[in-house]
């Protein structure tokens, strides 16, 4: 916090109030004049303003004036982020507040917009309604963003092929430096289309080398893979803190069940049957990150800027330095660790009867992989669950889980989970069985396999214990009238429901729009679909119908889980939202230091929006990296016929996914055959007008893989020769059906050119 000013100086709050009342940035001179400061007091004021800027309370505006952090300066430099039908939107080029950078509508007086994406302008801003508008004062020199791409040589010229598969335009390289064809580089574009060129700024190496695919995502999405020295130094210092006065739970048989390849262990669970027969006493113990990461510290600023950890097959970009994320805050077998424990009374029916929270010290009995926990339980018969406290009469369990551990830890956990599962089934949350892809690498980072992760009861058990703790956390904070950073998942909007209704009609499945929409509504749809070939695609369509989950202080419930109150409590190592929830618990339940500051509580809406955006960025980076690994895995199979499923249909062609692997590839409409193909938007299908040949979303199909680009993650397919009625088109004609022009209805005939 800024140092306390001497009595003659204004307080930070008084300075902020003055800036807010003046309605424009204020320099040191104006602030000194307003408070009647002179001589040595001005020197002290300069130090105070620097402290306030370092703390993030104020930001510097052009001309060394200051404005309140989170506010938009009256005059500032903006960067154009969107140009749509002449409407221009921009954001401040420099934005250091914890809130997301605002979007300003740009007004250019007396002329048609000549601004382009990434243009820089000096603008005068003013509030308009709930937002701001910007009046252009001057167009500034462009400060181009670096483009990530691969160098390609053709003749005597070199070109940059962007790794973003949505960017189809290559750039001529004007300055190669020492880059060689095939190198992955960062390049600075210059000029305007179509005369844009690129100058190599940094050489990153071979894009196809092991462990390069995650580096592509790190550079493309601007992820921070290095910590500032202050944060690393602070992590080393706080990791040595004594645990202090805590509830001692080290005697309890608590286990951490995680993936075999887990990089950290931030949750552990335990359960025991109640002596009165009234259900179970369960514990969900979570690493006490709030004890080590205090509000406003260097670690806190790093964590908030990152929002969450990002997980790739070959590495993790952590939210917190290694000293915390994979050491002192990782719940390792046999190590005493600081935790916040959620103590639950789970009734026989699986309902949460009561809960309490404590700062505790725990000692995890064992770190167990999901597969090992499942194998141990699979060796027990159903009677083992009838009396969880009875001696284990089963033979020793083969593998890494001992009979004693099964008896003391796993059996009571599974017994308690069966009650939680019964309560979950009664609640009937959304059940979409969409498998996650797992990339397995060898010690040198080479791809061994790509396959869906198996979904086990052990996964469901851990998930349901975590959900129970998250529900208890939200309710506990509500009871204390404390701030809650909810995990919000709202019901689908009408527009998405209408699209789903039209889609389901193509399968003969009725879907009434007038009914009250619940998660069970979608489960019943999938029940009616049964084991139809299109079931996976229908599940994906149901998923697309859902709203995107987000964080915020509004008690809007979690639609997918069918819960009225839900907050993330269980992963503060890797999610900043959970760290905020821990701080709220610490403060509201009197658990010691490290509680939630009032200024954070007052700013929950903006912080929630920011960390939601960072979560979406992380998800996109992770998904794109998996696509690159899939493309690399398939590179040796170019020319082969693969079993695929059509995952999306557009007027210009259809996308297909390799079954069992994922990764989307395009089949352009131009190569479908020598006839017109009509795009049926409601049926999500392309239909040949002469042959009646149909390519429909969800359809299983064999396709020839003609390109697999690991740098971009893009695949390209063709129809196998002789497979379809219409003959293939002349490859010399490159015309592709582009879809409807602006204002043209989408269900009219879309066609490739006839040969």
C-alpha positions in Angstrom: 0.0 0.0 0.0 1.1 3.6 -0.5 3.1 4.9 2.5 1.0 6.9 4.9 1.3 10.6 4.0 2.4 13.2 6.6 -0.5 15.3 8.0 0.1 18.2 5.6 -0.3 15.9 2.5 -3.7 14.7 1.1 -4.5 11.1 1.6 -4.6 8.8 -1.5 -8.4 8.8 -1.2 -8.5 12.6 -1.2 -6.3 12.6 -4.4 -8.6 10.1 -6.1 -11.7 12.1 -5.1 -10.1 15.2 -6.5 -9.2 13.5 -9.9 -12.7 12.1 -10.1 -14.4 15.4 -9.4 -12.3 17.3 -11.9 -13.4 14.9 -14.6 -10.0 14.9 -16.4 -6.4 13.9 -15.8 -4.6 16.0 -13.2 -0.8 16.7 -13.1 1.3 17.0 -10.0 1.1 20.8 -10.3 -2.7 20.9 -10.3 -2.9 18.5 -7.3 -0.4 20.5 -5.3 -2.3 23.7 -6.1 -5.6 22.2 -5.1 -4.3 21.2 -1.7 -2.2 24.3 -1.1 1.2 22.4 -1.1 4.5 24.1 -1.6 8.3 23.5 -1.2 9.2 20.2 0.4 5.6 19.1 0.4 5.7 18.9 -3.4 8.6 16.5 -3.2 6.7 14.3 -0.8 3.7 14.5 -3.1 5.8 13.2 -6.0 6.8 10.2 -3.9 3.2 9.6 -2.9 1.9 9.8 -6.5 4.6 7.3 -7.5 3.5 4.9 -4.7 -0.1 5.2 -5.8 0.9 4.5 -9.4 2.9 1.4 -8.4 0.0 0.2 -6.4 -2.3 0.6 -9.4 -4.5 3.3 -7.8 -3.8 5.8 -10.6 -2.5 5.6 -14.1 -0.4 8.1 -16.0 -2.1 9.9 -18.9 -0.3 11.8 -21.8 1.6 14.9 -20.5 2.5 13.2 -17.1 -1.0 13.8 -15.8 -2.7 11.2 -13.7 -6.2 9.6 -13.8 -7.9 7.1 -11.6 -7.0 3.5 -12.5 -9.8 1.9 -14.4 -11.0 5.3 -15.8 -10.6 6.4 -19.4 -8.4 9.5 -19.8 -9.9 12.6 -21.5 -7.1 12.4 -24.1 -5.4 9.2 -24.9 -4.0 6.9 -27.5 -6.4 4.2 -28.8 -5.9 1.2 -31.0 -8.6 0.2 -33.5 -9.9 -3.3 -32.8 -12.9 -3.6 -35.1 -14.1 -2.0 -38.3 -17.6 -3.2 -39.3 -19.7 -1.5 -42.0 -18.0 1.8 -41.3 -18.4 1.5 -37.5 -15.1 1.7 -35.7 -14.3 0.5 -32.2 -11.1 1.0 -30.3 -9.5 0.3 -26.9 -6.8 2.2 -25.0 -3.4 1.2 -26.2 -2.0 1.3 -22.7 -4.3 -0.1 -20.0 -2.9 -1.1 -16.6 -6.0 -1.4 -14.5 -7.3 -4.7 -13.2 -10.5 -4.3 -15.2 -10.8 -5.2 -18.9 -9.9 -2.5 -21.3 -13.1 -0.7 -22.4 -14.3 -0.5 -26.0 -14.9 3.0 -27.3 -17.0 3.9 -30.4 -14.9 6.0 -32.6 -16.4 9.1 -34.3 -14.7 10.7 -37.3 -16.3 14.0 -38.0 -17.2 15.0 -41.5 -15.7 12.1 -43.5 -16.1 8.4 -44.2 -13.9 6.2 -42.0 -10.5 5.6 -43.4 -9.3 3.7 -40.3 -8.2 0.1 -40.5 -7.6 -2.7 -38.0 -4.7 -2.0 -35.6 -4.5 1.7 -36.6 -3.5 4.0 -33.7 -5.2 7.3 -33.0 -5.0 10.2 -30.5 -8.5 10.8 -29.4 -10.6 12.9 -27.1 -13.0 10.7 -25.1 -16.3 11.4 -23.3 -18.9 9.3 -21.6 -22.0 8.4 -23.6 -24.7 6.4 -21.9 -23.1 3.5 -20.1 -19.9 3.6 -22.2 -17.5 6.1 -23.9 -17.0 7.5 -27.4 -13.8 8.8 -28.9 -13.4 11.8 -31.2 -10.3 11.4 -33.5 -7.8 14.2 -33.1 -4.9 12.7 -35.0 -4.0 9.4 -36.7 -0.6 8.2 -35.4 2.0 6.0 -37.0 1.1 2.3 -36.9 2.8 0.1 -34.3 2.3 -3.3 -35.9 1.9 -6.4 -33.8 4.2 -9.2 -34.4 3.0 -12.1 -36.5 3.9 -15.7 -35.7 4.6 -17.8 -38.8 6.9 -20.3 -40.7 9.4 -19.2 -43.3 8.8 -20.6 -46.8 11.1 -20.2 -49.8 9.9 -20.1 -53.4 12.5 -19.4 -56.0 14.6 -16.5 -54.8 11.8 -15.1 -52.5 10.9 -15.9 -49.0 7.4 -15.8 -47.6 5.8 -15.9 -44.1 3.0 -18.5 -43.6 1.1 -17.5 -40.5 0.4 -20.3 -38.0 -3.1 -19.1 -37.4 -5.2 -21.3 -39.6 -7.8 -18.5 -39.9 -5.2 -16.3 -41.6 -4.9 -17.4 -45.3 -2.7 -14.6 -46.5 1.0 -15.0 -46.8 3.4 -12.1 -46.4 6.6 -11.4 -48.5 9.6 -11.3 -46.1 11.6 -8.1 -46.7 14.2 -8.8 -44.0 15.1 -12.4 -43.3 17.9 -11.9 -40.8 19.4 -15.3 -40.2 16.2 -17.3 -40.5 16.1 -20.4 -42.7 13.2 -21.9 -44.6 11.1 -23.9 -42.2 12.0 -21.8 -39.2 9.3 -20.6 -36.8 9.7 -16.8 -36.5 8.1 -13.7 -35.1 7.9 -11.0 -37.8 6.8 -7.4 -37.8 4.4 -6.5 -40.7 4.6 -3.2 -42.4 2.7 -1.4 -45.2 -0.9 -1.8 -46.1 -2.6 -4.6 -48.0 -2.0 -5.7 -50.7 1.6 -4.5 -50.3 2.2 -5.7 -46.8 5.6 -7.2 -46.1 7.2 -8.7 -43.0 10.5 -8.2 -41.3 11.8 -11.1 -39.1 12.1 -10.0 -35.5 12.9 -13.2 -33.6 13.8 -16.8 -34.6 12.1 -19.4 -32.5 13.4 -22.5 -34.2 11.9 -25.6 -35.8 8.1 -25.6 -35.4 8.0 -29.4 -35.9 10.5 -30.2 -33.1 9.2 -31.8 -30.0 7.7 -29.3 -27.5 7.4 -26.6 -30.1 3.6 -26.7 -30.5 2.9 -25.3 -27.0 5.5 -22.5 -27.6 3.5 -21.5 -30.7 0.4 -21.1 -28.5 2.3 -19.2 -25.8 3.6 -16.7 -28.4 0.4 -16.4 -30.3 -1.8 -15.7 -27.3 0.7 -13.6 -25.4 0.9 -16.0 -22.4 3.4 -15.1 -19.8 5.7 -18.1 -19.3 8.2 -16.3 -17.1 7.7 -14.7 -13.8 9.2 -11.3 -12.7 12.1 -11.5 -10.4 10.1 -9.9 -7.5 7.5 -12.6 -7.7 10.1 -15.5 -7.8 11.9 -13.9 -4.8 8.7 -13.5 -2.9 7.6 -17.1 -3.6 10.9 -18.4 -2.2 10.4 -16.2 0.9 6.8 -17.0 1.7 7.3 -20.8 1.0 9.4 -20.8 4.3 6.7 -19.3 6.4 5.7 -21.3 9.5 2.2 -22.8 9.3 1.0 -21.1 12.5 -2.0 -22.1 14.6 -4.1 -24.5 12.6 -6.6 -27.4 13.2 -4.5 -30.5 13.1 -5.9 -33.0 10.6 -2.6 -34.9 9.9 -4.0 -38.1 11.5 -6.9 -38.5 9.0 -6.6 -40.8 6.0 -6.9 -38.1 3.3 -5.9 -39.0 -0.3 -5.3 -37.0 -3.4 -6.7 -38.7 -6.5 -5.4 -37.1 -9.7 -4.5 -37.8 -13.3 -1.4 -40.0 -13.8 0.4 -37.1 -15.4 -0.8 -34.4 -12.9 1.6 -31.4 -12.6 0.2 -30.3 -9.2 -2.0 -31.7 -6.4 -4.2 -29.0 -4.9 -7.1 -31.0 -3.5 -7.5 -34.1 -1.2 -10.5 -35.9 0.1 -11.5 -38.1 3.0 -14.7 -39.6 4.4 -15.9 -41.7 7.4 -19.2 -43.2 8.3 -20.9 -41.3 11.2 -21.3 -43.3 14.4 -24.9 -42.4 14.7 -25.7 -43.9 11.2 -26.7 -40.5 9.9 -24.5 -40.5 6.8 -20.9 -39.5 6.5 -18.4 -36.9 7.6 -16.4 -35.8 4.6 -13.5 -33.5 4.2 -12.4 -31.6 1.1 -9.0 -30.1 1.9 -7.6 -27.5 -0.5 -4.1 -26.0 -0.6 -4.2 -22.7 1.5 -2.9 -20.5 -1.3 -4.3 -17.4 0.3 -1.9 -17.9 3.2 1.1 -17.5 0.9 -0.3 -15.1 -1.8 -1.5 -11.9 -0.1 -3.6 -9.2 -1.7 -1.5 -6.5 -3.5 1.7 -8.6 -3.4 4.0 -9.2 -6.4 2.6 -12.8 -6.5 -1.0 -11.6 -6.4 -0.4 -9.1 -9.3 1.2 -11.9 -11.4 -1.7 -14.3 -10.6 -4.4 -11.8 -11.4 -2.7 -10.9 -14.7 -2.6 -14.5 -15.7 -6.0 -15.5 -14.3 -5.3 -19.2 -14.5 -2.8 -21.9 -15.3 -2.6 -23.1 -18.9 -2.0 -26.8 -19.5 -0.3 -28.3 -22.5 0.7 -31.9 -23.2 4.4 -31.0 -22.7 4.3 -28.2 -20.1 2.2 -26.0 -17.9 2.2 -22.2 -17.8 1.4 -21.8 -14.1 -0.5 -19.0 -12.5 2.0 -19.1 -9.6 5.7 -19.8 -9.6 7.1 -23.4 -9.2 8.0 -22.8 -5.5 4.3 -22.6 -4.8 2.4 -24.4 -7.6 4.3 -27.6 -7.6 6.0 -27.6 -4.2 4.7 -25.9 -1.0 1.1 -25.7 -2.2 1.1 -29.1 -3.8 -0.5 -31.7 -1.5 2.2 -34.4 -1.6 2.1 -37.8 0.1 3.8 -37.7 3.5 4.3 -33.9 3.6 2.6 -31.7 6.1 0.8 -28.9 4.2 -1.3 -25.8 4.9 -4.9 -26.3 3.8 -8.4 -24.8 4.0 -10.6 -27.7 5.0 -14.3 -27.9 4.1 -15.9 -30.2 6.6 -19.2 -31.7 5.3 -22.0 -33.7 6.8 -23.4 -35.7 3.9 -26.7 -37.3 4.7 -27.7 -40.9 3.6 -29.6 -39.3 0.7 -26.5 -37.4 -0.4 -27.9 -34.0 0.7 -25.5 -31.5 2.5 -26.8 -31.3 6.0 -24.1 -28.9 7.4 -20.6 -27.6 6.8 -17.8 -25.6 8.4 -14.4 -24.3 7.2 -11.1 -24.2 9.0 -7.5 -23.4 8.4 -5.8 -26.7 8.9 -2.6 -28.7 8.5 -2.9 -32.0 6.7 -0.7 -34.9 5.7 -1.9 -36.7 2.5 -1.8 -40.4 3.0 -1.3 -41.1 -0.7 -1.3 -39.6 -4.1 -3.2 -42.0 -6.3 -3.9 -42.0 -10.0 -7.5 -42.3 -11.1 -6.8 -45.6 -12.9 -5.1 -47.1 -9.8 -8.0 -46.0 -7.5 -10.5 -47.5 -9.9 -8.6 -50.7 -10.2 -8.5 -51.1 -6.4 -12.2 -50.6 -6.1 -13.1 -52.8 -9.0 -11.5 -55.7 -7.0 -14.1 -55.3 -4.3 -17.6 -56.7 -4.4 -20.8 -54.6 -3.7 -21.0 -55.9 -0.1 -17.8 -54.0 0.7 -19.8 -50.8 0.5 -22.6 -51.9 2.9 -20.6 -51.2 6.1 -17.7 -48.9 5.2 -16.1 -49.3 8.6 -15.9 -53.1 8.5 -12.5 -54.9 8.3 -11.5 -55.6 4.7 -12.0 -59.3 4.0 -10.7 -59.0 0.4 -7.3 -60.2 -0.7 -4.5 -57.7 -1.1 -5.1 -55.4 -4.1 -2.7 -55.8 -7.0 -0.8 -52.6 -7.9 0.2 -49.5 -6.0 -2.8 -49.3 -3.7 -2.5 -51.3 -0.6 -5.3 -53.3 1.1 -5.0 -51.1 4.2 -5.4 -47.9 2.1 -8.5 -49.3 0.4 -10.0 -50.2 3.7 -9.3 -46.9 5.5 -9.6 -44.4 2.7 -11.1 -45.6 -0.6 -14.0 -47.7 0.7 -15.6 -45.0 2.8 -15.0 -42.5 0.0 -16.9 -44.6 -2.5 -19.7 -45.3 0.0 -20.1 -41.6 0.6 -19.9 -40.9 -3.1 -22.8 -43.3 -3.8 -25.0 -41.1 -1.7 -23.7 -38.0 -3.5 -24.4 -39.7 -6.8 -27.9 -40.5 -5.8 -28.5 -36.8 -5.0 -26.9 -35.8 -8.3 -29.2 -38.2 -10.3 -32.2 -36.7 -8.5 -31.1 -33.2 -9.4 -30.6 -34.4 -13.1 -27.9 -32.1 -14.2 -26.8 -31.9 -17.9 -25.0 -35.1 -18.9 -22.8 -34.8 -22.0 -20.3 -37.6 -22.4 -17.8 -35.7 -24.7 -14.4 -37.3 -24.2 -11.3 -35.2 -23.7 -8.4 -35.9 -25.9 -5.1 -37.0 -24.3 -1.7 -36.6 -26.0 0.9 -39.0 -24.7 4.6 -38.0 -25.2 7.8 -39.9 -24.7 10.7 -38.6 -22.6 12.0 -36.6 -25.6 8.7 -35.0 -26.3 7.8 -37.2 -29.3 4.1 -38.2 -29.8 3.4 -41.7 -28.7 -0.4 -41.6 -29.0 -3.5 -39.4 -29.3 -6.7 -40.9 -27.8 -9.8 -39.9 -25.8 -9.3 -40.1 -22.0 -11.3 -42.9 -20.4 -14.0 -41.7 -18.1 -14.0 -43.7 -14.9 -16.1 -43.7 -11.7 -13.0 -42.4 -10.0 -13.3 -39.2 -12.0 -16.9 -38.8 -11.2 -16.2 -39.4 -7.5 -13.7 -36.6 -7.3 -15.9 -34.3 -9.3 -18.9 -34.8 -7.0 -16.9 -34.2 -3.9 -15.6 -31.0 -5.5 -19.1 -29.9 -6.5 -20.3 -30.5 -2.9 -17.5 -28.3 -1.5 -18.2 -25.6 -4.1 -21.9 -25.6 -3.2 -21.1 -25.4 0.6 -18.7 -22.6 0.0 -21.3 -20.5 -1.9 -23.9 -21.1 0.7 -21.5 -20.3 3.6 -20.5 -17.0 2.1 -24.2 -16.1 1.3 -25.1 -16.8 4.9 -22.4 -14.4 6.1 -23.5 -11.9 3.4 -19.9 -11.9 2.1 -18.9 -11.2 -1.5 -19.1 -14.3 -3.7 -17.3 -14.8 -7.0 -19.9 -17.2 -8.4 -19.3 -19.6 -11.3 -22.3 -18.6 -13.4 -23.8 -20.7 -16.1 -27.1 -19.3 -17.4 -29.9 -21.0 -19.3 -29.7 -21.0 -23.1 -31.2 -18.0 -24.9 -34.2 -18.4 -27.3 -32.1 -17.8 -30.4 -30.0 -20.9 -29.7 -33.0 -22.9 -28.7 -34.7 -22.2 -32.0 -31.5 -23.3 -33.9 -31.5 -26.5 -31.9 -35.1 -27.1 -32.6 -34.5 -26.8 -36.4 -31.5 -29.1 -36.2 -33.3 -31.8 -34.2 -36.2 -31.7 -36.6 -33.8 -33.1 -39.3 -33.5 -36.3 -37.2 -37.3 -36.4 -36.5 -36.8 -35.4 -32.9 -39.4 -32.9 -31.6 -38.4 -30.1 -29.3 -41.0 -27.8 -27.9 -39.9 -24.2 -27.3 -42.8 -23.3 -25.0 -41.6 -25.5 -22.1 -39.6 -24.6 -19.1 -36.0 -25.4 -20.1 -34.1 -27.4 -17.6 -30.9 -29.5 -17.9 -33.1 -32.6 -17.8 -34.8 -31.3 -21.0 -31.6 -31.9 -22.9 -30.9 -35.3 -21.2 -34.4 -36.5 -22.4 -33.4 -35.5 -25.9 -30.3 -37.6 -25.8 -32.4 -40.5 -24.3 -34.7 -40.3 -27.3 -31.7 -40.3 -29.7 -30.4 -43.5 -28.1 -27.4 -45.0 -29.8 -28.0 -43.3 -33.2 -24.9 -42.8 -35.3 -25.4 -39.1 -34.9 -25.5 -39.2 -31.1 -21.9 -37.6 -30.7 -22.8 -34.8 -33.1 -26.1 -34.2 -31.4 -24.4 -34.0 -28.0 -22.0 -31.4 -29.5 -24.9 -29.4 -30.9 -26.5 -29.5 -27.4 -23.2 -28.3 -26.0 -23.1 -25.4 -28.5 -26.7 -24.5 -27.4 -25.4 -23.8 -23.9 -24.3 -20.4 -22.7 -20.6 -20.0 -21.9 -19.8 -20.2 -18.2 -18.3 -17.2 -16.6 -17.4 -15.6 -13.2 -19.2 -12.8 -11.5 -20.9 -11.6 -8.3 -24.5 -12.2 -9.5 -26.3 -15.1 -7.9 -27.6 -16.5 -11.2 -27.0 -20.2 -10.5 -25.3 -22.9 -12.6 -27.8 -24.2 -15.2 -25.7 -27.2 -16.3 -25.2 -28.5 -12.8 -28.8 -27.6 -11.8 -27.6 -25.7 -8.8 -28.8 -22.3 -7.4 -25.5 -21.4 -5.7 -22.1 -22.4 -7.0 -18.6 -21.0 -6.5 -15.2 -22.4 -7.4 -13.3 -23.2 -4.2 -11.2 -26.2 -5.1 -8.3 -25.0 -7.3 -6.7 -21.8 -6.0 -3.3 -22.9 -7.3 -4.5 -22.6 -10.9 -7.6 -20.3 -10.8 -7.6 -16.8 -9.5 -11.4 -17.0 -9.0 -10.8 -19.7 -6.4 -8.2 -17.6 -4.6 -10.7 -14.7 -4.3 -13.3 -17.2 -2.9 -10.7 -18.4 -0.3 -10.0 -14.8 0.7 -13.7 -14.2 1.1 -14.0 -17.3 3.4 -10.9 -16.3 5.4 -12.3 -12.8 6.0 -16.0 -13.7 6.7 -15.2 -16.7 8.9 -12.4 -15.1 10.9 -9.7 -17.5 9.8 -6.8 -15.2 10.1 -4.8 -13.0 7.7 -5.1 -12.9 4.0 -8.8 -11.9 3.8 -10.5 -10.2 0.9 -9.8 -6.4 0.7 -12.8 -4.1 0.4 -11.6 -2.6 -2.9 -11.5 -6.1 -4.5 -15.0 -6.9 -3.1 -16.3 -3.7 -4.6 -14.7 -4.5 -8.0 -15.9 -8.1 -8.3 -17.9 -7.5 -11.5 -15.0 -6.2 -13.4 -12.5 -8.7 -12.0 -15.0 -11.5 -12.9 -15.2 -10.3 -16.5 -11.4 -10.1 -16.7 -10.7 -13.6 -15.4 -13.5 -15.0 -17.6 -11.7 -13.5 -20.6 -8.4 -15.0 -19.5 -10.0 -18.4 -19.0 -11.4 -18.3 -22.6 -7.9 -17.4 -23.9 -6.4 -20.3 -22.0 -9.0 -22.7 -23.4 -8.4 -21.6 -26.9 -4.6 -22.0 -26.5 -5.0 -25.5 -25.1 -7.4 -26.5 -27.8 -5.3 -25.2 -30.6 -2.2 -27.0 -29.2 -4.0 -30.3 -29.1 -5.0 -29.7 -32.8 -1.3 -29.1 -33.7 -0.3 -32.4 -32.0 -3.1 -34.2 -33.8 -1.9 -32.7 -37.1 1.6 -33.8 -36.4 0.4 -37.3 -35.4 -1.4 -37.6 -38.7 1.4 -36.1 -40.9 2.7 -39.6 -41.7 -0.8 -40.7 -42.9 -1.2 -38.1 -45.6 -2.6 -39.9 -48.7 -4.4 -42.5 -46.6 -8.2 -43.0 -46.3 -9.4 -42.2 -42.8 -12.7 -42.8 -41.0 -14.2 -39.4 -40.3 -17.4 -37.7 -39.2 -18.8 -34.5 -40.6 -18.6 -31.9 -37.8 -19.9 -28.8 -39.5 -21.4 -27.8 -42.8 -21.2 -24.3 -44.5 -22.1 -23.0 -48.0 -18.4 -23.2 -48.9 -17.9 -26.9 -47.9 -17.9 -29.1 -44.8 -15.6 -29.8 -41.9 -14.8 -33.3 -40.9 -13.2 -34.8 -37.7 -11.0 -37.9 -37.7 -12.9 -40.4 -35.5 -11.1 -41.1 -32.2 -8.6 -38.3 -32.7 -10.4 -35.0 -33.3 -8.9 -32.2 -35.3 -11.1 -30.5 -37.9 -10.3 -30.5 -41.6 -12.0 -28.8 -44.6 -13.5 -30.4 -47.7 -14.1 -27.4 -50.0 -17.4 -27.4 -52.0 -15.4 -26.9 -55.2 -14.2 -30.5 -55.2 -17.5 -32.2 -54.3 -18.4 -33.0 -57.9 -19.5 -31.7 -61.2 -22.9 -30.4 -60.1 -24.6 -27.7 -58.1 -24.6 -28.2 -54.3 -27.5 -26.6 -52.4 -26.9 -25.5 -48.8 -29.8 -26.6 -46.6 -29.2 -24.4 -43.5 -31.9 -26.1 -41.3 -30.6 -29.6 -42.1 -26.9 -28.5 -41.9 -26.3 -30.2 -45.2 -25.0 -29.8 -48.7 -27.2 -31.5 -51.3 -26.3 -32.3 -54.9 -29.1 -31.1 -57.2 -28.4 -33.8 -59.9 -27.3 -36.8 -57.9 -29.0 -36.0 -54.6 -25.7 -36.8 -52.9 -25.9 -35.4 -49.4 -23.2 -34.3 -47.0 -24.8 -33.8 -43.6 -23.6 -32.8 -40.2 -23.0 -35.9 -38.1 -22.6 -38.2 -41.1 -19.9 -40.8 -41.0 -17.7 -40.7 -44.0 -14.4 -42.0 -45.4 -12.1 -39.2 -46.6 -8.6 -39.0 -48.0 -6.2 -36.9 -46.0 -4.3 -34.6 -48.4 -2.6 -32.2 -45.9 -1.7 -32.1 -42.2 0.0 -28.9 -41.1 1.4 -29.2 -37.6 2.3 -25.5 -37.4 -1.3 -24.3 -37.8 -3.1 -27.5 -36.7 -5.0 -27.5 -40.0 -6.1 -30.6 -41.9 -7.4 -30.8 -45.4 -9.4 -33.7 -46.9 -10.7 -34.8 -50.3 -13.3 -37.4 -51.3 -11.8 -40.7 -52.3 -12.0 -41.3 -56.0 -15.0 -43.3 -57.2 -16.8 -43.1 -53.8 -19.6 -40.7 -55.0 -21.9 -40.4 -57.9 -20.7 -37.1 -59.3 -17.2 -37.1 -60.9 -14.5 -35.0 -59.3 -14.0 -31.5 -60.7 -11.0 -30.3 -62.8 -8.4 -29.3 -60.2 -7.3 -26.4 -62.4 -10.4 -24.5 -61.6 -9.9 -23.0 -58.1 -13.3 -21.4 -57.7 -14.9 -22.2 -54.4 -18.5 -21.6 -53.3 -18.2 -18.6 -50.9 -21.7 -18.6 -49.4 -24.3 -15.9 -49.5 -23.4 -12.3 -50.2 -24.5 -9.6 -47.8 -28.3 -9.3 -47.7 -28.8 -12.5 -49.7 -30.8 -15.2 -48.0 -28.8 -18.2 -46.7 -31.1 -20.9 -48.0 -30.8 -20.2 -51.7 -28.8 -22.3 -54.0 -25.0 -22.1 -53.3 -22.8 -23.7 -56.0 -19.4 -24.4 -57.1 -18.7 -23.5 -60.7 -19.5 -26.1 -63.3 -16.6 -27.4 -65.4 
